Amino acid sequence: MIYKKLNKFELSIAISTSVFILLFYLLFNFNYLSNWVDERNDVLTYDHYVKLGLPEFLFNPHHIGFDWLGKVMYHFLKKNGYSGSSMAILQLRNLIVSSLGLALFFFLFYKISKKYLLSLLITASIAFTAAYWMYSQINDTPIIHSVLVFLLFFATLYFPQAKNKYLYSIFLGIFHSINIFFHQYDSLFIVVIFFILVFFDCFKIKTNNLDTNKFILTNATNFKFANIKIKYFLIYFSTFILIVCLAYYYVGVVKIGLTLDITKAKDFNKVEKASYFFNWLILYAKINYWGKGFTNKNLFSDVTTGISTYFYQPQSVNGVKVGFDFTNFFSATSILPNMIGILFIFLFISIIIFFVSLYKKYGFALISTILFLIIYTIFSCWWEPNYREFWVATMFSFWVLIFLVFNYFIDNFKKVKIINSFFIYIYLFLFSSLLFYFNFTGFIYPNAGKEFRKFDVMGTTQINPTVFKKTNF
């Protein structure tokens, strides 16, 4: 079983810590709510669409629920006496989701490992990465759908333990359809769900009763019976498709007034025949702006840019570019990239060397996490590799792998003498602290709107964020 049963004490500790994480992240970030406008002015665009309230702008086909949820929150508060800006409410929407997400991440990590410090430090590392922190504060799309797909992944991992798999398959279909409303590209996750629902039994590990130290893979004939379990996938998929199709039909045809007859379609926003329902459905593909990553000769450079900006902002300190430099490991411009590089190298080497042992410990969970990473990495490299926005969801699979590997080493550190739990905890503590310091002093604090501050933990800014512009809404 991937999830362990918690006793009353463990459950109370997990819940109380989760509540603390939720409140701390929510209140701390609200205190420093950002005034930053992203490079593409998306935050202003989405705010404008909410103010307009027109269906043809409010329901972007790639995330039909994003602006709609913001509008619902804003109008509800207006009816109850709120007189402030819509932007603050839209930012608060993202912050609530990201804070709740972190609380659940910790709880689920802890339920898998029963390791308090490991779960807490992994959660802190996620929370203080530049992209997670940034998109928790600004009115942009990445954070909600990324949090949802990560929680969907955790929920899918529970499927083998579910007592009523028919009802749970329906639940996964509903959950995934809601996820799609906040970004279409999470339809990619169908592959991971298919793998787990159909093949989870084929990746169990059994022990020989005569020798408890000897592991035996489940009989390979189980693969022949995988087609029996496809019924669970079909139940999930039917639920998913039904909800998504009905929602998009309602939004596209009823609310916006799109046509199903291409001969009657009209141009809109410089997109040819945009009022044709199926053209609207794949609007970004029709624009022909994204999806060119593999044709770019600088793909590797673009990917490193996308991943580095996921981890830290700004990209320079006092005019000096931040980057790897193992010859000057503790330099202000290299220590964080160096630690990130070590983390990637360690993960890669560990999976290669200890793959069999990791597989014996985690079975289908390890394979599904790697599948998650591969599918989303390919998409990120193809769609827009140099932009951090499309690495937020992808990097969640990286964090799960890091968590699984560290959890394995802590459980087996007596056998693996080159590493132990003390080293892992110290490394993660320093890493999460550096992420906090670098991103807070370099991005969060300089761009915080003073009108929100009730308390302050800094007097001066240590890093000059020269690459950013600060704009008041």
C-alpha beads as a LAMMPS data file, in Angstrom:
LAMMPS data file: protein, C-alpha beads

473 atoms
472 bonds

1 atom types
1 bond types

-500.0 500.0 xlo xhi
-500.0 500.0 ylo yhi
-500.0 500.0 zlo zhi

Masses

1 110.0

Atoms # bond

1 1 1 0.000 0.000 0.000
2 1 1 1.353 3.429 -0.939
3 1 1 -0.631 5.182 1.814
4 1 1 -0.114 4.163 5.439
5 1 1 -2.719 4.131 8.173
6 1 1 -2.195 6.884 10.745
7 1 1 -2.934 6.406 14.427
8 1 1 -4.808 9.114 16.350
9 1 1 -1.658 10.930 17.429
10 1 1 -0.136 10.887 13.947
11 1 1 -3.418 12.037 12.419
12 1 1 -3.751 14.926 14.868
13 1 1 -0.153 16.010 14.180
14 1 1 -0.708 15.818 10.423
15 1 1 -3.962 17.784 10.515
16 1 1 -2.693 20.476 12.895
17 1 1 0.472 20.989 10.839
18 1 1 -1.557 21.144 7.635
19 1 1 -3.803 23.817 9.135
20 1 1 -0.735 25.760 10.277
21 1 1 0.796 25.583 6.773
22 1 1 -2.470 26.782 5.236
23 1 1 -2.814 29.757 7.576
24 1 1 0.849 30.721 7.535
25 1 1 1.189 30.719 3.754
26 1 1 -2.141 32.474 3.260
27 1 1 -1.557 35.249 5.796
28 1 1 2.124 35.741 5.048
29 1 1 1.502 36.112 1.331
30 1 1 -1.538 38.301 1.785
31 1 1 0.689 40.598 3.800
32 1 1 3.045 40.879 0.803
33 1 1 0.477 40.614 -1.988
34 1 1 2.265 41.440 -5.215
35 1 1 1.888 44.510 -7.416
36 1 1 3.994 42.889 -10.116
37 1 1 2.739 42.739 -13.698
38 1 1 4.019 39.718 -15.595
39 1 1 6.081 40.065 -18.761
40 1 1 3.058 39.477 -20.998
41 1 1 0.506 41.489 -19.055
42 1 1 -1.675 38.399 -18.579
43 1 1 -2.609 39.547 -15.066
44 1 1 -4.110 42.731 -16.496
45 1 1 -5.808 40.901 -19.356
46 1 1 -7.583 38.422 -17.085
47 1 1 -8.604 41.209 -14.711
48 1 1 -10.047 43.134 -17.664
49 1 1 -12.014 40.087 -18.810
50 1 1 -13.539 39.655 -15.352
51 1 1 -14.547 43.312 -15.295
52 1 1 -16.094 43.017 -18.759
53 1 1 -17.986 39.889 -17.791
54 1 1 -18.703 39.107 -21.457
55 1 1 -18.831 35.341 -22.152
56 1 1 -16.670 35.555 -25.299
57 1 1 -13.828 36.983 -23.173
58 1 1 -14.618 35.446 -19.797
59 1 1 -14.490 31.844 -21.040
60 1 1 -11.070 31.251 -22.537
61 1 1 -11.279 27.739 -24.057
62 1 1 -7.986 26.700 -22.501
63 1 1 -9.181 27.446 -18.977
64 1 1 -12.919 28.078 -18.983
65 1 1 -13.184 27.975 -15.196
66 1 1 -10.347 30.354 -14.326
67 1 1 -11.862 33.780 -15.010
68 1 1 -15.357 32.484 -14.251
69 1 1 -14.342 31.541 -10.689
70 1 1 -12.747 34.956 -10.245
71 1 1 -15.908 36.662 -11.425
72 1 1 -18.075 34.611 -9.045
73 1 1 -15.864 35.543 -6.077
74 1 1 -15.654 39.214 -7.049
75 1 1 -19.399 39.678 -7.602
76 1 1 -20.254 37.790 -4.433
77 1 1 -18.036 40.079 -2.365
78 1 1 -19.334 43.189 -4.151
79 1 1 -22.890 42.244 -3.251
80 1 1 -21.766 41.945 0.354
81 1 1 -20.163 45.364 0.634
82 1 1 -16.697 44.936 -0.898
83 1 1 -15.608 48.117 -2.707
84 1 1 -11.971 47.351 -3.523
85 1 1 -10.314 46.328 -6.768
86 1 1 -11.158 43.138 -8.627
87 1 1 -7.435 42.363 -8.966
88 1 1 -6.979 41.789 -5.228
89 1 1 -9.850 39.277 -5.222
90 1 1 -8.440 37.439 -8.231
91 1 1 -5.063 37.240 -6.514
92 1 1 -6.721 36.026 -3.324
93 1 1 -8.434 33.246 -5.307
94 1 1 -5.027 31.902 -6.397
95 1 1 -3.540 32.324 -2.935
96 1 1 -6.332 30.354 -1.261
97 1 1 -5.870 27.453 -3.692
98 1 1 -2.077 27.409 -3.371
99 1 1 -2.212 27.593 0.435
100 1 1 -4.770 24.807 0.662
101 1 1 -2.698 22.828 -1.838
102 1 1 0.429 23.047 0.327
103 1 1 -1.511 21.892 3.375
104 1 1 -2.756 18.850 1.481
105 1 1 0.673 18.168 -0.020
106 1 1 2.171 17.923 3.449
107 1 1 -0.652 15.696 4.687
108 1 1 -0.337 13.305 1.740
109 1 1 3.473 13.187 1.852
110 1 1 3.216 12.378 5.554
111 1 1 0.563 9.704 4.958
112 1 1 2.894 8.001 2.483
113 1 1 6.082 8.233 4.568
114 1 1 5.131 8.965 8.201
115 1 1 8.196 11.224 8.191
116 1 1 7.309 14.613 9.582
117 1 1 10.494 16.518 8.744
118 1 1 10.816 15.077 5.250
119 1 1 7.210 15.938 4.413
120 1 1 7.533 19.428 5.879
121 1 1 10.825 20.269 4.129
122 1 1 9.670 18.982 0.738
123 1 1 6.490 21.054 1.112
124 1 1 8.537 24.133 2.105
125 1 1 10.808 23.652 -0.900
126 1 1 7.790 23.598 -3.222
127 1 1 6.220 26.606 -1.491
128 1 1 9.277 28.844 -1.842
129 1 1 10.199 28.085 -5.449
130 1 1 9.859 31.264 -7.477
131 1 1 7.108 30.002 -9.773
132 1 1 4.891 28.479 -7.077
133 1 1 5.303 31.550 -4.886
134 1 1 4.843 34.012 -7.733
135 1 1 1.760 32.378 -9.226
136 1 1 0.269 32.029 -5.746
137 1 1 0.204 35.825 -5.621
138 1 1 -0.524 37.087 -9.118
139 1 1 -3.647 36.763 -11.249
140 1 1 -2.380 34.130 -13.691
141 1 1 -3.424 30.606 -14.641
142 1 1 -0.610 28.152 -13.684
143 1 1 -1.147 27.671 -9.965
144 1 1 -4.747 26.403 -9.786
145 1 1 -4.549 23.735 -12.475
146 1 1 -1.080 22.635 -11.310
147 1 1 -2.240 22.196 -7.714
148 1 1 -5.290 20.293 -8.948
149 1 1 -3.310 17.923 -11.165
150 1 1 -0.888 17.213 -8.314
151 1 1 -3.776 16.400 -5.984
152 1 1 -5.320 14.331 -8.780
153 1 1 -2.075 12.367 -8.943
154 1 1 -2.174 11.683 -5.200
155 1 1 -5.841 10.697 -5.492
156 1 1 -5.096 8.296 -8.353
157 1 1 -2.299 6.661 -6.350
158 1 1 -4.948 5.760 -3.771
159 1 1 -7.029 3.847 -6.337
160 1 1 -5.618 0.360 -5.518
161 1 1 -6.611 0.905 -1.860
162 1 1 -10.123 2.138 -2.660
163 1 1 -12.793 -0.297 -1.406
164 1 1 -15.358 0.615 -4.069
165 1 1 -13.359 1.034 -7.249
166 1 1 -16.430 1.737 -9.368
167 1 1 -17.392 4.799 -7.341
168 1 1 -13.768 5.857 -7.062
169 1 1 -13.409 5.693 -10.857
170 1 1 -16.370 8.080 -11.135
171 1 1 -14.773 10.355 -8.537
172 1 1 -11.536 10.476 -10.560
173 1 1 -13.511 11.334 -13.700
174 1 1 -15.237 14.235 -11.903
175 1 1 -11.970 15.438 -10.347
176 1 1 -10.099 15.353 -13.651
177 1 1 -12.878 17.184 -15.503
178 1 1 -12.734 20.012 -12.936
179 1 1 -8.972 20.090 -13.443
180 1 1 -9.495 20.537 -17.206
181 1 1 -11.674 23.593 -16.592
182 1 1 -8.579 25.344 -15.229
183 1 1 -6.298 24.240 -18.068
184 1 1 -6.855 22.007 -21.064
185 1 1 -3.336 20.660 -21.209
186 1 1 -3.922 18.538 -18.108
187 1 1 -5.778 16.196 -20.453
188 1 1 -2.279 14.693 -20.751
189 1 1 -2.834 13.148 -17.341
190 1 1 -5.248 10.644 -18.900
191 1 1 -2.185 8.522 -19.732
192 1 1 -1.112 8.341 -16.069
193 1 1 -4.644 7.495 -14.922
194 1 1 -4.936 4.793 -17.578
195 1 1 -1.682 3.228 -16.431
196 1 1 -2.647 3.149 -12.749
197 1 1 -6.264 2.027 -13.177
198 1 1 -5.450 -0.758 -15.621
199 1 1 -1.998 -1.983 -14.577
200 1 1 -1.646 -1.303 -10.834
201 1 1 -1.982 -5.021 -10.018
202 1 1 0.797 -5.909 -12.434
203 1 1 3.333 -3.929 -10.446
204 1 1 2.866 -5.360 -6.977
205 1 1 5.755 -6.874 -5.087
206 1 1 5.310 -10.108 -3.190
207 1 1 7.634 -11.755 -0.704
208 1 1 8.544 -15.413 -0.608
209 1 1 7.192 -16.998 2.582
210 1 1 10.343 -19.078 2.863
211 1 1 12.639 -16.097 2.618
212 1 1 11.222 -12.708 3.572
213 1 1 14.281 -10.976 2.113
214 1 1 13.660 -12.367 -1.336
215 1 1 11.348 -10.361 -3.556
216 1 1 9.276 -11.898 -6.313
217 1 1 7.442 -9.899 -8.930
218 1 1 3.750 -10.574 -9.322
219 1 1 3.229 -13.278 -11.891
220 1 1 3.600 -11.881 -15.376
221 1 1 0.294 -13.486 -16.359
222 1 1 -1.357 -10.624 -14.493
223 1 1 -0.750 -8.563 -17.606
224 1 1 -3.181 -10.860 -19.424
225 1 1 -5.885 -9.846 -16.974
226 1 1 -5.238 -6.139 -17.295
227 1 1 -8.014 -5.984 -19.876
228 1 1 -10.445 -6.971 -17.112
229 1 1 -9.497 -3.869 -15.143
230 1 1 -9.979 -1.634 -18.163
231 1 1 -13.598 -1.385 -17.016
232 1 1 -12.433 0.986 -14.269
233 1 1 -10.724 3.185 -16.808
234 1 1 -13.800 3.163 -19.045
235 1 1 -15.999 4.247 -16.126
236 1 1 -13.554 7.065 -15.278
237 1 1 -13.166 8.072 -18.920
238 1 1 -16.910 8.055 -19.656
239 1 1 -17.528 10.281 -16.627
240 1 1 -14.685 12.584 -17.614
241 1 1 -15.714 12.908 -21.268
242 1 1 -19.399 13.409 -20.450
243 1 1 -18.746 16.260 -18.005
244 1 1 -16.125 17.976 -20.185
245 1 1 -18.210 17.728 -23.364
246 1 1 -21.365 19.018 -21.704
247 1 1 -19.503 21.883 -20.032
248 1 1 -17.750 22.975 -23.227
249 1 1 -20.928 22.672 -25.264
250 1 1 -22.813 24.780 -22.735
251 1 1 -20.103 27.436 -22.546
252 1 1 -19.285 27.493 -26.257
253 1 1 -22.686 27.121 -27.911
254 1 1 -25.139 28.349 -25.247
255 1 1 -23.198 31.048 -23.408
256 1 1 -20.932 32.399 -26.167
257 1 1 -23.159 31.549 -29.124
258 1 1 -20.612 29.720 -31.267
259 1 1 -21.755 27.847 -34.335
260 1 1 -21.383 24.162 -35.165
261 1 1 -21.608 25.013 -38.869
262 1 1 -18.221 26.132 -40.204
263 1 1 -19.849 27.850 -43.197
264 1 1 -21.500 30.303 -40.801
265 1 1 -18.359 30.971 -38.763
266 1 1 -16.958 34.495 -38.417
267 1 1 -13.503 35.842 -37.630
268 1 1 -12.845 37.068 -34.102
269 1 1 -9.730 38.627 -32.549
270 1 1 -7.828 38.149 -35.820
271 1 1 -8.443 34.393 -35.758
272 1 1 -10.028 33.026 -38.915
273 1 1 -13.465 31.453 -38.387
274 1 1 -13.008 31.724 -34.615
275 1 1 -16.758 31.519 -33.993
276 1 1 -16.731 27.900 -35.230
277 1 1 -17.007 25.785 -32.081
278 1 1 -14.155 23.398 -32.895
279 1 1 -11.832 26.242 -33.886
280 1 1 -12.585 27.912 -30.566
281 1 1 -11.937 24.640 -28.770
282 1 1 -8.341 24.515 -30.076
283 1 1 -7.859 28.277 -30.179
284 1 1 -4.179 28.353 -29.148
285 1 1 -3.270 25.842 -31.837
286 1 1 -5.011 28.064 -34.401
287 1 1 -2.967 31.055 -33.252
288 1 1 0.195 29.086 -34.150
289 1 1 2.355 30.746 -31.518
290 1 1 3.094 27.870 -29.155
291 1 1 4.314 24.334 -29.829
292 1 1 7.579 25.173 -31.580
293 1 1 10.043 24.027 -28.933
294 1 1 11.448 21.045 -30.810
295 1 1 12.156 23.153 -33.900
296 1 1 14.321 25.552 -31.887
297 1 1 18.056 24.934 -32.081
298 1 1 18.416 26.443 -28.595
299 1 1 16.068 23.927 -26.957
300 1 1 18.521 22.979 -24.183
301 1 1 19.137 26.630 -23.333
302 1 1 15.401 27.301 -23.356
303 1 1 14.728 24.376 -21.021
304 1 1 17.413 25.450 -18.536
305 1 1 15.953 28.971 -18.603
306 1 1 12.453 27.651 -17.961
307 1 1 13.557 25.424 -15.085
308 1 1 15.872 28.018 -13.517
309 1 1 13.110 30.642 -13.530
310 1 1 10.831 28.060 -11.961
311 1 1 13.241 27.839 -9.020
312 1 1 14.462 31.395 -8.557
313 1 1 13.924 35.061 -9.376
314 1 1 15.680 37.316 -10.190
315 1 1 18.165 35.863 -12.652
316 1 1 20.934 38.293 -11.726
317 1 1 22.445 39.732 -8.555
318 1 1 23.898 43.241 -8.801
319 1 1 24.140 42.847 -12.562
320 1 1 25.924 39.458 -12.386
321 1 1 24.030 36.542 -13.942
322 1 1 23.046 33.753 -11.563
323 1 1 24.309 30.354 -12.701
324 1 1 26.296 27.207 -11.961
325 1 1 29.825 27.637 -10.723
326 1 1 31.161 24.695 -8.727
327 1 1 34.580 26.365 -8.470
328 1 1 32.976 29.137 -6.404
329 1 1 30.269 27.057 -4.776
330 1 1 29.123 29.460 -2.040
331 1 1 29.028 32.606 -4.156
332 1 1 25.730 34.537 -3.982
333 1 1 25.322 34.071 -7.737
334 1 1 25.990 30.319 -7.766
335 1 1 25.061 28.608 -4.495
336 1 1 21.375 28.143 -5.285
337 1 1 21.905 26.924 -8.881
338 1 1 24.657 24.614 -7.591
339 1 1 22.328 23.071 -5.020
340 1 1 19.617 22.664 -7.663
341 1 1 22.147 20.975 -9.955
342 1 1 23.213 18.591 -7.185
343 1 1 19.566 17.709 -6.548
344 1 1 18.995 16.843 -10.218
345 1 1 22.240 14.875 -10.488
346 1 1 21.532 13.017 -7.254
347 1 1 18.008 12.115 -8.419
348 1 1 19.194 10.913 -11.828
349 1 1 22.022 8.768 -10.445
350 1 1 19.887 7.373 -7.611
351 1 1 17.120 6.225 -9.953
352 1 1 19.631 4.510 -12.232
353 1 1 21.598 2.778 -9.470
354 1 1 18.756 1.949 -7.102
355 1 1 15.923 1.501 -9.583
356 1 1 15.274 -2.135 -8.662
357 1 1 15.222 -1.380 -4.935
358 1 1 13.004 1.656 -5.466
359 1 1 10.693 -0.449 -7.603
360 1 1 10.503 -3.095 -4.887
361 1 1 9.511 -0.422 -2.374
362 1 1 7.028 1.592 -4.450
363 1 1 5.961 -0.575 -7.398
364 1 1 3.367 1.105 -9.623
365 1 1 3.748 4.432 -7.769
366 1 1 7.351 4.797 -8.954
367 1 1 6.504 3.906 -12.558
368 1 1 3.506 6.253 -12.638
369 1 1 5.586 9.128 -11.225
370 1 1 8.237 8.626 -13.895
371 1 1 5.490 8.451 -16.530
372 1 1 4.035 11.703 -15.158
373 1 1 7.463 13.343 -15.399
374 1 1 8.175 12.119 -18.933
375 1 1 4.807 13.130 -20.425
376 1 1 4.734 16.596 -18.879
377 1 1 8.414 17.250 -19.616
378 1 1 7.888 16.435 -23.301
379 1 1 4.945 18.825 -23.394
380 1 1 6.866 21.600 -21.614
381 1 1 9.808 21.207 -23.992
382 1 1 7.488 21.355 -26.996
383 1 1 4.955 23.992 -25.972
384 1 1 7.052 26.806 -24.492
385 1 1 10.278 25.507 -22.941
386 1 1 11.772 28.847 -21.880
387 1 1 8.787 30.047 -19.827
388 1 1 8.386 29.032 -16.162
389 1 1 4.584 28.938 -16.399
390 1 1 4.603 25.596 -18.184
391 1 1 7.064 24.014 -15.767
392 1 1 4.939 24.423 -12.631
393 1 1 2.840 21.278 -13.152
394 1 1 5.777 19.364 -14.630
395 1 1 8.025 19.997 -11.646
396 1 1 5.508 18.445 -9.257
397 1 1 6.492 15.035 -10.646
398 1 1 10.117 15.947 -9.929
399 1 1 9.253 16.682 -6.306
400 1 1 7.436 13.369 -5.923
401 1 1 10.485 11.512 -7.230
402 1 1 12.772 13.432 -4.879
403 1 1 10.424 12.602 -2.009
404 1 1 10.295 8.900 -2.890
405 1 1 14.075 8.644 -3.255
406 1 1 14.802 10.477 0.004
407 1 1 12.168 8.411 1.802
408 1 1 13.843 5.254 0.500
409 1 1 17.292 6.354 1.646
410 1 1 16.077 7.314 5.106
411 1 1 14.436 3.892 5.503
412 1 1 17.566 2.114 4.279
413 1 1 20.384 4.405 5.412
414 1 1 22.052 1.617 7.396
415 1 1 22.547 -0.332 4.206
416 1 1 23.489 2.717 2.160
417 1 1 26.267 4.228 4.264
418 1 1 27.089 7.088 1.863
419 1 1 23.956 8.940 2.914
420 1 1 21.729 9.184 5.931
421 1 1 18.677 11.004 7.168
422 1 1 20.694 13.738 8.873
423 1 1 22.363 14.734 5.596
424 1 1 19.034 14.735 3.736
425 1 1 17.297 16.916 6.314
426 1 1 20.181 19.397 6.512
427 1 1 20.355 19.645 2.729
428 1 1 16.609 20.194 2.348
429 1 1 16.586 22.730 5.186
430 1 1 19.400 24.756 3.597
431 1 1 17.836 24.419 0.158
432 1 1 14.351 25.581 1.225
433 1 1 15.920 28.404 3.276
434 1 1 17.913 29.603 0.269
435 1 1 14.813 29.490 -1.912
436 1 1 12.947 31.535 0.663
437 1 1 15.706 34.121 1.112
438 1 1 16.556 34.512 -2.568
439 1 1 12.980 34.716 -3.848
440 1 1 11.660 36.788 -0.952
441 1 1 14.408 39.417 -1.024
442 1 1 14.733 39.391 -4.795
443 1 1 11.122 39.239 -5.896
444 1 1 8.333 38.998 -3.292
445 1 1 9.371 41.892 -1.046
446 1 1 10.360 44.434 -3.744
447 1 1 7.069 43.915 -5.581
448 1 1 4.758 43.795 -2.563
449 1 1 1.936 46.327 -2.412
450 1 1 2.350 48.336 0.775
451 1 1 -1.385 48.833 1.189
452 1 1 -1.701 45.179 2.238
453 1 1 1.058 45.080 4.842
454 1 1 0.127 44.566 8.466
455 1 1 3.561 43.410 9.552
456 1 1 7.021 43.493 8.018
457 1 1 10.005 41.180 8.433
458 1 1 12.516 43.245 6.459
459 1 1 13.750 46.778 6.396
460 1 1 15.785 46.742 3.202
461 1 1 16.038 44.703 0.050
462 1 1 19.202 42.648 -0.274
463 1 1 18.995 41.748 -3.960
464 1 1 18.296 44.304 -6.629
465 1 1 15.673 42.864 -9.017
466 1 1 16.823 44.829 -12.039
467 1 1 15.080 42.525 -14.498
468 1 1 11.606 43.345 -13.197
469 1 1 9.338 46.315 -13.532
470 1 1 6.961 47.283 -10.760
471 1 1 3.535 48.488 -11.799
472 1 1 0.663 49.570 -9.588
473 1 1 -2.749 48.330 -10.625

Bonds

1 1 1 2
2 1 2 3
3 1 3 4
4 1 4 5
5 1 5 6
6 1 6 7
7 1 7 8
8 1 8 9
9 1 9 10
10 1 10 11
11 1 11 12
12 1 12 13
13 1 13 14
14 1 14 15
15 1 15 16
16 1 16 17
17 1 17 18
18 1 18 19
19 1 19 20
20 1 20 21
21 1 21 22
22 1 22 23
23 1 23 24
24 1 24 25
25 1 25 26
26 1 26 27
27 1 27 28
28 1 28 29
29 1 29 30
30 1 30 31
31 1 31 32
32 1 32 33
33 1 33 34
34 1 34 35
35 1 35 36
36 1 36 37
37 1 37 38
38 1 38 39
39 1 39 40
40 1 40 41
41 1 41 42
42 1 42 43
43 1 43 44
44 1 44 45
45 1 45 46
46 1 46 47
47 1 47 48
48 1 48 49
49 1 49 50
50 1 50 51
51 1 51 52
52 1 52 53
53 1 53 54
54 1 54 55
55 1 55 56
56 1 56 57
57 1 57 58
58 1 58 59
59 1 59 60
60 1 60 61
61 1 61 62
62 1 62 63
63 1 63 64
64 1 64 65
65 1 65 66
66 1 66 67
67 1 67 68
68 1 68 69
69 1 69 70
70 1 70 71
71 1 71 72
72 1 72 73
73 1 73 74
74 1 74 75
75 1 75 76
76 1 76 77
77 1 77 78
78 1 78 79
79 1 79 80
80 1 80 81
81 1 81 82
82 1 82 83
83 1 83 84
84 1 84 85
85 1 85 86
86 1 86 87
87 1 87 88
88 1 88 89
89 1 89 90
90 1 90 91
91 1 91 92
92 1 92 93
93 1 93 94
94 1 94 95
95 1 95 96
96 1 96 97
97 1 97 98
98 1 98 99
99 1 99 100
100 1 100 101
101 1 101 102
102 1 102 103
103 1 103 104
104 1 104 105
105 1 105 106
106 1 106 107
107 1 107 108
108 1 108 109
109 1 109 110
110 1 110 111
111 1 111 112
112 1 112 113
113 1 113 114
114 1 114 115
115 1 115 116
116 1 116 117
117 1 117 118
118 1 118 119
119 1 119 120
120 1 120 121
121 1 121 122
122 1 122 123
123 1 123 124
124 1 124 125
125 1 125 126
126 1 126 127
127 1 127 128
128 1 128 129
129 1 129 130
130 1 130 131
131 1 131 132
132 1 132 133
133 1 133 134
134 1 134 135
135 1 135 136
136 1 136 137
137 1 137 138
138 1 138 139
139 1 139 140
140 1 140 141
141 1 141 142
142 1 142 143
143 1 143 144
144 1 144 145
145 1 145 146
146 1 146 147
147 1 147 148
148 1 148 149
149 1 149 150
150 1 150 151
151 1 151 152
152 1 152 153
153 1 153 154
154 1 154 155
155 1 155 156
156 1 156 157
157 1 157 158
158 1 158 159
159 1 159 160
160 1 160 161
161 1 161 162
162 1 162 163
163 1 163 164
164 1 164 165
165 1 165 166
166 1 166 167
167 1 167 168
168 1 168 169
169 1 169 170
170 1 170 171
171 1 171 172
172 1 172 173
173 1 173 174
174 1 174 175
175 1 175 176
176 1 176 177
177 1 177 178
178 1 178 179
179 1 179 180
180 1 180 181
181 1 181 182
182 1 182 183
183 1 183 184
184 1 184 185
185 1 185 186
186 1 186 187
187 1 187 188
188 1 188 189
189 1 189 190
190 1 190 191
191 1 191 192
192 1 192 193
193 1 193 194
194 1 194 195
195 1 195 196
196 1 196 197
197 1 197 198
198 1 198 199
199 1 199 200
200 1 200 201
201 1 201 202
202 1 202 203
203 1 203 204
204 1 204 205
205 1 205 206
206 1 206 207
207 1 207 208
208 1 208 209
209 1 209 210
210 1 210 211
211 1 211 212
212 1 212 213
213 1 213 214
214 1 214 215
215 1 215 216
216 1 216 217
217 1 217 218
218 1 218 219
219 1 219 220
220 1 220 221
221 1 221 222
222 1 222 223
223 1 223 224
224 1 224 225
225 1 225 226
226 1 226 227
227 1 227 228
228 1 228 229
229 1 229 230
230 1 230 231
231 1 231 232
232 1 232 233
233 1 233 234
234 1 234 235
235 1 235 236
236 1 236 237
237 1 237 238
238 1 238 239
239 1 239 240
240 1 240 241
241 1 241 242
242 1 242 243
243 1 243 244
244 1 244 245
245 1 245 246
246 1 246 247
247 1 247 248
248 1 248 249
249 1 249 250
250 1 250 251
251 1 251 252
252 1 252 253
253 1 253 254
254 1 254 255
255 1 255 256
256 1 256 257
257 1 257 258
258 1 258 259
259 1 259 260
260 1 260 261
261 1 261 262
262 1 262 263
263 1 263 264
264 1 264 265
265 1 265 266
266 1 266 267
267 1 267 268
268 1 268 269
269 1 269 270
270 1 270 271
271 1 271 272
272 1 272 273
273 1 273 274
274 1 274 275
275 1 275 276
276 1 276 277
277 1 277 278
278 1 278 279
279 1 279 280
280 1 280 281
281 1 281 282
282 1 282 283
283 1 283 284
284 1 284 285
285 1 285 286
286 1 286 287
287 1 287 288
288 1 288 289
289 1 289 290
290 1 290 291
291 1 291 292
292 1 292 293
293 1 293 294
294 1 294 295
295 1 295 296
296 1 296 297
297 1 297 298
298 1 298 299
299 1 299 300
300 1 300 301
301 1 301 302
302 1 302 303
303 1 303 304
304 1 304 305
305 1 305 306
306 1 306 307
307 1 307 308
308 1 308 309
309 1 309 310
310 1 310 311
311 1 311 312
312 1 312 313
313 1 313 314
314 1 314 315
315 1 315 316
316 1 316 317
317 1 317 318
318 1 318 319
319 1 319 320
320 1 320 321
321 1 321 322
322 1 322 323
323 1 323 324
324 1 324 325
325 1 325 326
326 1 326 327
327 1 327 328
328 1 328 329
329 1 329 330
330 1 330 331
331 1 331 332
332 1 332 333
333 1 333 334
334 1 334 335
335 1 335 336
336 1 336 337
337 1 337 338
338 1 338 339
339 1 339 340
340 1 340 341
341 1 341 342
342 1 342 343
343 1 343 344
344 1 344 345
345 1 345 346
346 1 346 347
347 1 347 348
348 1 348 349
349 1 349 350
350 1 350 351
351 1 351 352
352 1 352 353
353 1 353 354
354 1 354 355
355 1 355 356
356 1 356 357
357 1 357 358
358 1 358 359
359 1 359 360
360 1 360 361
361 1 361 362
362 1 362 363
363 1 363 364
364 1 364 365
365 1 365 366
366 1 366 367
367 1 367 368
368 1 368 369
369 1 369 370
370 1 370 371
371 1 371 372
372 1 372 373
373 1 373 374
374 1 374 375
375 1 375 376
376 1 376 377
377 1 377 378
378 1 378 379
379 1 379 380
380 1 380 381
381 1 381 382
382 1 382 383
383 1 383 384
384 1 384 385
385 1 385 386
386 1 386 387
387 1 387 388
388 1 388 389
389 1 389 390
390 1 390 391
391 1 391 392
392 1 392 393
393 1 393 394
394 1 394 395
395 1 395 396
396 1 396 397
397 1 397 398
398 1 398 399
399 1 399 400
400 1 400 401
401 1 401 402
402 1 402 403
403 1 403 404
404 1 404 405
405 1 405 406
406 1 406 407
407 1 407 408
408 1 408 409
409 1 409 410
410 1 410 411
411 1 411 412
412 1 412 413
413 1 413 414
414 1 414 415
415 1 415 416
416 1 416 417
417 1 417 418
418 1 418 419
419 1 419 420
420 1 420 421
421 1 421 422
422 1 422 423
423 1 423 424
424 1 424 425
425 1 425 426
426 1 426 427
427 1 427 428
428 1 428 429
429 1 429 430
430 1 430 431
431 1 431 432
432 1 432 433
433 1 433 434
434 1 434 435
435 1 435 436
436 1 436 437
437 1 437 438
438 1 438 439
439 1 439 440
440 1 440 441
441 1 441 442
442 1 442 443
443 1 443 444
444 1 444 445
445 1 445 446
446 1 446 447
447 1 447 448
448 1 448 449
449 1 449 450
450 1 450 451
451 1 451 452
452 1 452 453
453 1 453 454
454 1 454 455
455 1 455 456
456 1 456 457
457 1 457 458
458 1 458 459
459 1 459 460
460 1 460 461
461 1 461 462
462 1 462 463
463 1 463 464
464 1 464 465
465 1 465 466
466 1 466 467
467 1 467 468
468 1 468 469
469 1 469 470
470 1 470 471
471 1 471 472
472 1 472 473
